[in-house]
Amino acid sequence: MKIYFAGSIRGGRDDVGLYHRIIEHLKQEHTVLTEQVGDLSLQEASTDREIYVQDTAWLREADIVIAECSTPSLGVGYELAYAEKYGKPVHIFHNRSRGNLSAMLTGDEYFKIHPYENENDIYPVLDKLLAQ
């Protein structure tokens, strides 16, 4: 399965370690198109236009979108709407102790929201989702 993993880059890198661990977990049996989101030393070398073209191509190619949205990000919000437009299944993970998700996400019945308490809660849910 081809997975588009979405997580904050320019919106803040507080969760990059978490992204990295999730991506490593996903890569055990699937292809993650956006491994750079979990790159602990990410240096953006592309132009904004190149990033947009590549990311939207990956979104169209993906079988599923998995997003970790505990750190708010305008770009991730855009990616999720883009995925919905193209009919991609979208699963959003959010650490409930860190605040609320936008009503634009929680109010959209298209998105499957997975609140969690700690990181170890994420992996069984991912395994179940991807085994289908």
matplotlib code that plots the C-alpha trace (Angstrom):
import matplotlib.pyplot as plt

x = [0.0, 1.2, 0.8, 0.9, 1.9, 1.1, 2.6, 3.7, 6.9, 6.7, 4.0, 6.4, 8.7, 7.9, 6.5, 9.2, 10.5, 6.9, 6.5, 9.8, 8.7, 5.3, 6.9, 9.4, 6.5, 4.5, 7.5, 7.8, 5.1, 4.1, 5.6, 5.6, 5.7, 6.5, 9.4, 10.9, 8.2, 9.9, 13.4, 15.0, 17.4, 15.1, 16.6, 14.1, 16.1, 13.1, 11.2, 7.7, 6.3, 8.4, 7.1, 3.5, 3.8, 5.5, 3.2, 0.0, 1.3, 2.0, -1.5, -3.0, -0.8, -1.5, -3.9, -4.5, -3.6, -2.4, -2.0, -0.7, -2.3, -1.3, 0.8, -1.5, -0.4, -2.0, -0.2, -1.5, -5.0, -4.7, -3.4, -6.3, -8.8, -6.9, -7.1, -10.8, -11.3, -9.6, -11.5, -8.5, -9.3, -8.0, -7.2, -6.2, -4.4, -4.4, -3.1, -6.2, -4.2, -2.7, -5.8, -8.7, -8.6, -10.2, -13.9, -13.2, -11.7, -13.9, -17.0, -16.3, -17.7, -15.3, -12.3, -11.8, -10.4, -8.3, -7.7, -5.0, -3.6, 0.0, 2.1, 1.7, -2.1, -1.3, 0.3, -2.5, -4.9, -2.6, -2.0, -5.8, -6.4, -3.7, -4.7, -8.0]
y = [0.0, 3.5, 5.8, 9.6, 10.6, 14.2, 16.1, 19.6, 20.9, 24.7, 24.9, 23.5, 20.5, 19.6, 16.2, 15.2, 12.4, 11.0, 11.3, 9.5, 6.5, 6.3, 6.3, 3.6, 1.5, 2.0, 1.2, -2.3, -3.4, -0.4, 2.3, 5.8, 8.4, 11.2, 9.9, 13.4, 14.5, 12.3, 13.4, 14.6, 16.9, 18.0, 20.8, 22.0, 22.3, 22.5, 25.6, 26.1, 25.3, 22.0, 21.0, 21.7, 19.7, 16.8, 16.6, 16.8, 14.1, 11.9, 12.6, 11.5, 8.4, 7.4, 4.6, 6.2, 9.4, 9.2, 12.5, 13.3, 16.6, 17.4, 20.3, 22.6, 23.1, 25.0, 22.8, 19.6, 21.0, 21.7, 18.2, 16.7, 18.7, 17.7, 14.1, 14.3, 15.9, 12.9, 10.4, 9.2, 7.6, 9.9, 9.0, 11.7, 11.0, 13.6, 13.7, 14.7, 16.1, 18.8, 20.7, 20.4, 19.8, 22.3, 22.0, 21.9, 18.4, 17.1, 18.4, 16.7, 13.2, 12.2, 12.2, 9.3, 10.9, 8.8, 10.6, 9.0, 9.4, 8.2, 7.1, 3.4, 3.8, 4.7, 1.6, -1.0, 1.3, 1.7, -2.0, -2.6, 0.1, -1.2, -4.8, -4.2]
z = [0.0, -0.8, 2.2, 2.2, 5.7, 6.7, 9.6, 10.3, 8.7, 8.5, 11.2, 13.8, 14.2, 17.8, 16.7, 14.2, 16.4, 16.6, 12.8, 12.3, 14.5, 12.9, 9.4, 10.4, 11.7, 8.4, 6.3, 7.7, 5.3, 3.2, 1.0, 2.6, -0.1, 2.2, 4.4, 4.6, 7.0, 9.6, 8.7, 11.9, 9.9, 7.1, 4.9, 2.3, -0.9, -3.3, -4.2, -2.9, -6.4, -6.6, -3.2, -4.2, -7.5, -5.8, -2.8, -4.9, -7.2, -4.2, -2.8, -6.1, -6.1, -2.5, -1.5, 1.9, 3.8, 7.5, 9.3, 12.7, 13.5, 17.1, 15.8, 13.7, 10.1, 7.3, 4.8, 6.4, 6.4, 2.7, 2.1, 3.9, 1.8, -1.4, -0.4, 0.2, -3.2, -4.8, -2.7, -0.7, 2.7, 5.4, 9.0, 11.4, 14.6, 17.4, 20.9, 22.8, 25.7, 23.5, 22.5, 20.1, 16.3, 14.0, 13.6, 9.9, 10.5, 13.3, 11.6, 8.2, 8.4, 5.6, 7.9, 10.4, 13.6, 16.0, 19.3, 21.5, 24.9, 24.3, 21.4, 22.0, 21.3, 17.7, 16.4, 17.0, 15.2, 12.3, 12.0, 12.0, 9.4, 7.1, 7.4, 5.7]

ax = plt.figure().add_subplot(projection="3d")
ax.plot(x, y, z, "-o")
ax.set_aspect("equal")
plt.show()
